[in-house]
């Protein structure tokens, strides 16, 4: 029995999905419309989902893919960088080669040999909302755990605490590039914390978006280097802190809340 194998092409950064068909279509719509609002509408997706995709792409990319401008003669808008345009052209070539691969694979694979189940088991995704590319500056090894000092793209530093077993398994060394992963609820926005607390990582930036329902809020903060981080908090806390778009804020994350990944 002949099987037809279908698949999606993703350009990954380690185990993190970076660019796929949906994100590429979003980039192309942004290029055409010059507006993320219009691009999202064309794709029948929410404004929030479009911005989440843009944030994820920008955070994982060596260079910014999407930039926003405000005011001016045209009233501002959202635009693609030259690097993003080159990626679109490259992706189209890869997509053609990927389809050829699938066509060839369809001729060889058999439903009863278990290969299909094996291929499906290789698709792994990460739920952590915050994924930042970092570089290892130094390592302070302890008896059980080690402190890994990391540098972000904006030259600011953060620390992660991981077990020595994890340090050995990942073969982490000074100068290595890693991904720092942490959930949105691990990033704390609270005026009771101080940026100089030595047991917390501090992220200082500007609020660029706030999304909320009747119970919870999601606050997107743009850091100096252009990366964004996301914090979730109860709506009551959002109101108490009186957070608004455009505000400069400090957010905090415990070193043990950060997971490290490599490629």
Beta strands, then each sheet from edge to edge (+ up, - down):
strand 1: 11-13
strand 2: 16-19
strand 3: 66-70
strand 4: 76-80
strand 5: 130-141
strand 6: 145-151
strand 7: 157-163
strand 8: 177-182
strand 9: 201-212
strand 10: 216-223
strand 11: 228-234
strand 12: 248-253
strand 13: 259-261
sheet 1: 1+ 2-
sheet 2: 3+ 4-
sheet 3: 7+ 6- 5+ 8- 13+
sheet 4: 11+ 10- 9+ 12-
end
